[in-house]
Amino acid sequence: MQKEDAQRLIHNASVIFLCGGDPVLQNDFLAEYELSDVIKNSNAVIMGASAGAINMAAKWLSLINTGYEVGTSTIYDGIDFDHFAYESHSKRDYATFVQGYLFPLSEEIDVYAAEQESAIRVKDGKIEIMGPVYLISHSKIQKLVETL
């Protein structure tokens, strides 16, 4: 598929679903086909799962120990629907993970860390939560109240 064809398909879509998988590869694909702005400016309903949800955020962190082929931990720019970072499947070695990786990121941007089977919806500028989701801001963690 050519870049222009992909952009036209997205521009005319009524629903866009960014699926899961490898967030780095998905981010590279979005950049190569110049799709981020097309998606962001679309009138479609836009949903993302796992990697797709991660890439919908303003920023996200790829870690060297997550099974994806990255040489160093890297902060990536996402589509930037809303100005926050997102971490999916965040139930790992939680203390080490949060303090070692997400605390530094939380000093420059709010981080929403969602555990498995959780969801965040941003509707009319309001963040709604389903399941266990944590807000990490300026190295402080707060479990959010479920609103969905």
Contacts in CASP RR format, 6 or more apart in sequence:
PFRMAT RR
TARGET T0000
AUTHOR 0000-0000-0000
METHOD contacts of the structure
MODEL  1
MQKEDAQRLIHNASVIFLCGGDPVLQNDFLAEYELSDVIKNSNAVIMGAS
AGAINMAAKWLSLINTGYEVGTSTIYDGIDFDHFAYESHSKRDYATFVQG
YLFPLSEEIDVYAAEQESAIRVKDGKIEIMGPVYLISHSKIQKLVETL
3 32 0 8 1.000
3 33 0 8 1.000
3 34 0 8 1.000
6 33 0 8 1.000
6 35 0 8 1.000
7 33 0 8 1.000
7 34 0 8 1.000
7 35 0 8 1.000
7 38 0 8 1.000
10 16 0 8 1.000
10 35 0 8 1.000
10 38 0 8 1.000
10 39 0 8 1.000
10 42 0 8 1.000
10 44 0 8 1.000
11 38 0 8 1.000
11 42 0 8 1.000
13 42 0 8 1.000
13 44 0 8 1.000
14 44 0 8 1.000
14 45 0 8 1.000
15 44 0 8 1.000
15 45 0 8 1.000
15 46 0 8 1.000
15 47 0 8 1.000
16 39 0 8 1.000
16 42 0 8 1.000
16 44 0 8 1.000
16 45 0 8 1.000
16 46 0 8 1.000
16 47 0 8 1.000
17 46 0 8 1.000
17 47 0 8 1.000
17 48 0 8 1.000
17 49 0 8 1.000
18 26 0 8 1.000
18 39 0 8 1.000
18 46 0 8 1.000
18 47 0 8 1.000
18 48 0 8 1.000
18 49 0 8 1.000
18 51 0 8 1.000
18 52 0 8 1.000
18 53 0 8 1.000
18 55 0 8 1.000
18 56 0 8 1.000
19 48 0 8 1.000
19 49 0 8 1.000
19 50 0 8 1.000
19 51 0 8 1.000
19 52 0 8 1.000
20 26 0 8 1.000
20 48 0 8 1.000
20 49 0 8 1.000
20 50 0 8 1.000
20 51 0 8 1.000
20 52 0 8 1.000
21 50 0 8 1.000
21 51 0 8 1.000
21 52 0 8 1.000
22 51 0 8 1.000
22 68 0 8 1.000
23 50 0 8 1.000
23 51 0 8 1.000
23 52 0 8 1.000
23 54 0 8 1.000
23 55 0 8 1.000
23 60 0 8 1.000
23 62 0 8 1.000
23 68 0 8 1.000
23 76 0 8 1.000
24 62 0 8 1.000
24 68 0 8 1.000
24 69 0 8 1.000
24 70 0 8 1.000
24 76 0 8 1.000
26 51 0 8 1.000
26 52 0 8 1.000
26 55 0 8 1.000
27 55 0 8 1.000
27 76 0 8 1.000
27 78 0 8 1.000
29 35 0 8 1.000
30 36 0 8 1.000
30 39 0 8 1.000
30 55 0 8 1.000
30 78 0 8 1.000
30 79 0 8 1.000
36 78 0 8 1.000
36 79 0 8 1.000
36 80 0 8 1.000
39 46 0 8 1.000
39 79 0 8 1.000
40 79 0 8 1.000
40 80 0 8 1.000
40 81 0 8 1.000
46 56 0 8 1.000
46 81 0 8 1.000
48 56 0 8 1.000
50 88 0 8 1.000
50 89 0 8 1.000
51 88 0 8 1.000
53 86 0 8 1.000
53 88 0 8 1.000
53 114 0 8 1.000
53 120 0 8 1.000
54 60 0 8 1.000
54 78 0 8 1.000
54 86 0 8 1.000
54 87 0 8 1.000
54 88 0 8 1.000
55 76 0 8 1.000
55 78 0 8 1.000
55 79 0 8 1.000
56 78 0 8 1.000
56 79 0 8 1.000
56 81 0 8 1.000
56 86 0 8 1.000
57 78 0 8 1.000
57 79 0 8 1.000
57 80 0 8 1.000
57 81 0 8 1.000
57 82 0 8 1.000
57 84 0 8 1.000
57 85 0 8 1.000
57 86 0 8 1.000
57 112 0 8 1.000
58 77 0 8 1.000
58 78 0 8 1.000
58 80 0 8 1.000
58 81 0 8 1.000
58 82 0 8 1.000
58 83 0 8 1.000
58 84 0 8 1.000
58 85 0 8 1.000
58 109 0 8 1.000
59 75 0 8 1.000
59 76 0 8 1.000
59 77 0 8 1.000
59 78 0 8 1.000
59 84 0 8 1.000
59 85 0 8 1.000
59 105 0 8 1.000
59 109 0 8 1.000
60 75 0 8 1.000
60 76 0 8 1.000
60 78 0 8 1.000
60 85 0 8 1.000
60 86 0 8 1.000
60 87 0 8 1.000
61 73 0 8 1.000
61 74 0 8 1.000
61 75 0 8 1.000
61 76 0 8 1.000
61 85 0 8 1.000
61 87 0 8 1.000
61 101 0 8 1.000
61 102 0 8 1.000
61 105 0 8 1.000
62 68 0 8 1.000
62 70 0 8 1.000
62 73 0 8 1.000
62 74 0 8 1.000
62 75 0 8 1.000
62 76 0 8 1.000
63 70 0 8 1.000
63 73 0 8 1.000
63 101 0 8 1.000
64 70 0 8 1.000
64 71 0 8 1.000
64 72 0 8 1.000
64 73 0 8 1.000
73 101 0 8 1.000
75 105 0 8 1.000
81 122 0 8 1.000
82 122 0 8 1.000
82 125 0 8 1.000
82 127 0 8 1.000
83 109 0 8 1.000
83 110 0 8 1.000
84 109 0 8 1.000
84 110 0 8 1.000
84 111 0 8 1.000
84 112 0 8 1.000
85 105 0 8 1.000
85 106 0 8 1.000
85 109 0 8 1.000
85 110 0 8 1.000
85 111 0 8 1.000
85 112 0 8 1.000
86 111 0 8 1.000
86 112 0 8 1.000
86 113 0 8 1.000
86 114 0 8 1.000
86 120 0 8 1.000
87 102 0 8 1.000
87 111 0 8 1.000
87 112 0 8 1.000
87 113 0 8 1.000
87 114 0 8 1.000
88 114 0 8 1.000
89 114 0 8 1.000
89 115 0 8 1.000
89 116 0 8 1.000
90 97 0 8 1.000
90 98 0 8 1.000
90 102 0 8 1.000
90 113 0 8 1.000
90 114 0 8 1.000
90 115 0 8 1.000
90 134 0 8 1.000
91 115 0 8 1.000
91 116 0 8 1.000
98 113 0 8 1.000
98 136 0 8 1.000
98 141 0 8 1.000
99 139 0 8 1.000
102 111 0 8 1.000
102 113 0 8 1.000
102 136 0 8 1.000
103 136 0 8 1.000
103 139 0 8 1.000
105 111 0 8 1.000
106 136 0 8 1.000
106 137 0 8 1.000
106 138 0 8 1.000
106 139 0 8 1.000
106 140 0 8 1.000
107 138 0 8 1.000
107 139 0 8 1.000
110 135 0 8 1.000
110 136 0 8 1.000
110 137 0 8 1.000
111 135 0 8 1.000
111 136 0 8 1.000
111 137 0 8 1.000
112 120 0 8 1.000
112 127 0 8 1.000
112 133 0 8 1.000
112 134 0 8 1.000
112 135 0 8 1.000
112 136 0 8 1.000
112 144 0 8 1.000
113 133 0 8 1.000
113 134 0 8 1.000
113 136 0 8 1.000
114 120 0 8 1.000
114 131 0 8 1.000
114 132 0 8 1.000
114 133 0 8 1.000
114 134 0 8 1.000
115 131 0 8 1.000
115 132 0 8 1.000
115 133 0 8 1.000
117 131 0 8 1.000
118 129 0 8 1.000
118 130 0 8 1.000
118 131 0 8 1.000
118 132 0 8 1.000
118 133 0 8 1.000
119 129 0 8 1.000
119 130 0 8 1.000
119 131 0 8 1.000
119 148 0 8 1.000
120 127 0 8 1.000
120 128 0 8 1.000
120 129 0 8 1.000
120 130 0 8 1.000
120 133 0 8 1.000
121 127 0 8 1.000
121 128 0 8 1.000
121 130 0 8 1.000
121 148 0 8 1.000
122 128 0 8 1.000
128 147 0 8 1.000
128 148 0 8 1.000
129 144 0 8 1.000
129 145 0 8 1.000
129 146 0 8 1.000
129 147 0 8 1.000
129 148 0 8 1.000
130 146 0 8 1.000
130 147 0 8 1.000
130 148 0 8 1.000
131 146 0 8 1.000
132 143 0 8 1.000
133 143 0 8 1.000
133 144 0 8 1.000
134 141 0 8 1.000
134 142 0 8 1.000
134 143 0 8 1.000
134 144 0 8 1.000
135 141 0 8 1.000
135 142 0 8 1.000
135 144 0 8 1.000
136 142 0 8 1.000
END
